[in-house]
Each structure stands twice: as structure tokens, then as C-alpha cells.
Amino acid sequence: MLRMALALGLSLLAAPATAASVDGLEIHSTVEGAGPKTVIFVHGWTCDESSWAGQVAAFDDDYRVVTLDLPGHGQSEAPAPDGFSMDLFARAVEAVRQEVGAEKVVLVGHSMGVAVIREYALDYPAHVAGLVAVDGPLDMRPLKDFPGFGPLTRETRTNLIEGMFVPATSPELRAQVLAMMLGAPEATAAGAMAAMFDPVNQSDRTISAPALSVFAGNSNFANTEATKELVPDWTQEKFAGTGHFLMMEDPARFNAVLRTFIEQRAKF
């Protein structure tokens, strides 16, 4: 009997951890570090967790760092083509938070990931220690007048991505981002884009958590007064000379700003 019990115990220890899931979709995530505070990084449209490599390496000595692939992106399973939504993405983040067992987290979102962490903060406010929005709007109301991009052909997607760079963006980073974003399925590109501009996101619900927006030098998102209506404890910075992927273009500066936010403003 003792031998059987020991064998059972060893088999349980050897079993892989259950992956987070939402609506039956397995969500891929990676955890690095074991600090007492947890930071979850959320990538943008047609990107994946590799967007944050420069942040993982800079923070995993002091914090538990979590990256994930949103449904339909990277290594995560995809919903039906009409199943993409900010609600689905936020619930995927919540599934990962529960999986790692963090009570409160700082959420860092890039581009479309800003809309995701905004939705998360509205739906799960008790678990949010702070929000850091990287070149994306925390106030979605101005998007109601956006005409859209039309069919997202490979040519259209390539042109969109090329427009995210600035002259200073290195050829290596351009190639990396293009390969990542064009590698996402067409259904993901269309579904996630539709989810981002869904009118349901353009509400005037407010967020009480402290928040910081870090904008690229060529960004048009900054709107101090309007954003403060919805996120009263909000500040912003702008990184001159950077393109849309500023955390990859200037990781040292971005990491310093993020660390200051976590240490001085986050409410764990």
C-alpha cells in the first residue's frame, strides 16, 4: 500500500500543470521569476508574447513576470472567426492570473493590448494594482468615428505594419515585427481588428486604478483631459523618436519608466 501511495505521489508531481483555458480554448503563457509582485504583459494585434522579451529579462529578478498569447495568437488556440472580442481576451488574462495565483497584478498592454487591459480593469477591478498602456488608448470613445481599414489582405497588413515604424527603427526589428505579425492567421487579423473597434468598447465606464500611458513619438493617441474623465489617476509620457513598438526600440528607457510606476504608483 505504501509503495502504491508513493508511486501515485510521484506521478502527480511529474504531471504537467494544467494550462489556463477560456471557453474551452487553451491559453499559452510563460512565467519567469518568483518575486512577491506579479506583472502581466499583454501583446497587441497579431503579435505574441515575444514582444516583451526585453522586459522579461529586465524584471524577472525582482518580480514574477507573466506573458501570454491571446486567443488566436501565438501558441494559444483560436475561437471561431466571429468569436473574437475584448471580453474574450480579458477573460483569457483572468484565466492566466488565476493559474499563476496572483491576487493583484500590474497589467502592461501594447497597442490592442491596451484595450484588453482596459476591459480587464473594468471587469476585474479587485485584481488590478495598476495599468501601463503602451501606445494605445485607454479612452476608446474616439474610435467611434474610425472608418476602418477594409479587407485585411496581406498587402494591407504589410502597409499597416510598415506605418508603425520610424526611420530610426532598425532593419532587424522591422523584419522581426513583420514576421511575427504577418505570421498570425487571416482569421485572427480580421477577428481581432473587428473586436478592437466594436462599439461596445466605447463606453464611459471609469477605472479607479493608477494608470500610465507611454506613447510613441509619432503617436496621435494622447488626449489628457478626455482620458482623465475615465481614468482619474492617469499620467502620460511620450518617447520622442520612437515608433509603435517603443518597448522594443528603446527597452532601457521603457523599463526604467515601468519600474518607477510599479515601485511608486502601483497599489498591491
N, C-alpha and C positions, 0 to 999 in steps of 0.2 A: 504493500500500500504506500509506504514511504517513497519507494522508488517511482511509483506512478505519479505521486504528487510532485516529486522533484522534476520529473520529465515534463509534466504539464506546466510547471512554473517556468522552466527553461524555454518551452515552446512559446509561451506568452511573451517572455522577454525578447525573443527573437522575432516576433511578429512585427511587421511594419506598422507604423502609426496610420490610423485611418485618415485619409485625405479629407479636407473640407469639401463640402458639396452644397449646391443650391439648386433647387428644382430638379434634383437627380443628376446635375452636371458636376463632374469632378473639377475642383479648382486647384490649380497648381500654385504652390507658394514655397518660399525658401526663408528659413530663419537662420540668422547669423548673430553671434554674440549672446550674452546672457546677463546683461545689465538689468537693474531693477525697473527701468523705464523702457517702454516699447514705442518704437516709431514704425509706422506702416507707410510704405511708399506705393503710390498708385500711378501707373503709367497712363499715357494718352492714347488717342485714336490710332488704331492699327499698330501700336507699339507693343512692347512686352517688358518683363521685369529687368531685362538687361539695360534698360535706360538708366538705371540707378546704380550701376557698378561703381561709379566714382563716389557715391555716397555710402554704400555698404562698407567699403574699405575704410572710410574715414570715421565711421560711427560704431562699428561693431566691437571696439574695445571697451566702450563705455555704456552702450545701450543694446537692448535686444532689437535687432533690425529685421523687419519683415518686408519682403517684396512678394508680389503675386502677379499672375496673369489673369486679367479679367476674362469673363466668359467669351469664348470665340477668339481669344488672343493667345499667342504663345502656345504653351502646353496645356491650357485649360480647354475643357470641352465646350462646344458651341450650342446655343439654343437654336430653335427653328429660325429661319430668316426674319420672321416677324416677331420674334421673341426678345429682341434687344430692348433694353430700357435702362434708365438711370436707377430705377428701383431694383432691377435685377443686379446691376453692378454693385449697388450699395449693400445688398443682401449677401453678395459674394464676399465683400470686405468683412461684413459681420460674421460670416461663417469662418473666415480665417482668424478673426480676432478671438472667437470662441475656441477655435482649435488650439491657438497658442496660449490661451488662458490669461490674457491681459485684461485687467479691469478697465483701465483708461489708457488711451493711446494718443500720440500726436500723429495726425494724418497729413502726409505730403502728397499733393496731386499735381500732375503736369498736364496742361492743355485740357483735353476732355476729362482727364483725371480730376481736375478742379470741380467739374460738375458732379463727379462721383462723390468726392469727399463732402461737397456741399449737401448732396442728398443724404449722405450718411449722417452728417451732423444734425440735419433736420429730423431724421428718423430715429437716431440712437444718441441723443444728446448726453445721456449719462455716461457714455463711454468715451467722450471726446475731451482730451486735455488741451487741444489746440489744433489749428488748421494752418497749413502753409500752402498757398496757391501759387503755382509756378506758371506764369504766362497763360493764365486762363481766368475767366470772370467768375467771381463769387456772386455777382448780381446777373442773373440770366435774363432779366426783363428786356434789355435792349435787343436780344436776339429775335424778338417777335417780328421785327421788320427785315430780317435777313432773307434774301431771295433764294438762297441755296446754291448748290454747285451743279445741279443737273446730274446726268448719269456719271457714275464714278468709274469711267474707263481707266485702263492702265495709264493712258496718256494724261487724263485729267488728274489722277492721283499723283503722277510724277510731277506735274506742274505745280500742284498744291504743295508738295513736299519741297520742291526747289525754292518756292517762295518763302519757306521757313528759315532759309539760311541768309547770312550776310556775307559780304566779301571776305571778312576775316575767318569765316568758318573753314576749317581745314578740309582738304580733299579727302582725307581719311575719314573724318567724321561724316562728311556728306555721303560717302559710299556706305558707311555703316548704317546710317539712318535710312537711306533709300532701300538698302537690302532688307532691313527689319520691317519697314512699313509696307513695302510692296510684297513682302512675303506673307502678309495677312490675307486670308481668303476674301474674295469679292463680296461674299455674303456678309462677312464681318464689317468690311468697309462701308457698305450700304446701310446695314442694320444699325451699327454704332453711330453713324452720322445722323441717321433719322432720329435715334434716341436722344442725341445731343440737342437737336433743335425741336424736339417735341414741346408744344406749348405748355404741357403740364409742368415743365421745369421752370416756367417763367412766373412763379408765384412771388408774393411779397412776404412770405414767412421769414421770420428773423432767427438769427443764430447768436447765442449768447457767448459762445466760446471765444477766446482770444484768437485772432487770425492775422496772418501776414501774407500779403501778395508780393511776389518778386517778379517784376516784368522785364521782358527783353527790351533792348534798346530801341527796336523798331516796333514795339507793341502799341496797339491802339486801345487796349483794354482799360487803362487807368481811368477811374471816374470816382474821385474821392467822396464827394457828397452823396451821390446816389448809393454807393456801396455801404456807406456808414448808416444809411437808413435801415439796411437789412442786417448788417454786421457791425454793431456799435463799437466793439473793441477791435478795431481793424486799423492796421497801418500798411504802408506800401513802400517798396524800394524799386528802383529801376537801374538795370545794369547796362550802361551805355556801351555800344559796340558789339552787343551780343545778339544772336538770333534766337529763334523759338526754343532751341534746346540749350538754354543758358547753363543749366546744371551740368551739362556735358562739355560745353565750350569753356566755362570758367569755374570748374569744380571747387577750387580753393576758396574763391570769394563766396560762392554759394554756400559751401559747407560752413564757413565762418558765420554767415548770417543765420543759417539754420540752427547752428549750435547756440548762438546767442538767444534766439527765440525759445528754444527748448529750456535753456537754463534760466532765463529771466521772465518769460511770459506764460509758458505752459502751466496749466493747473492740474497737476496729477493728484 
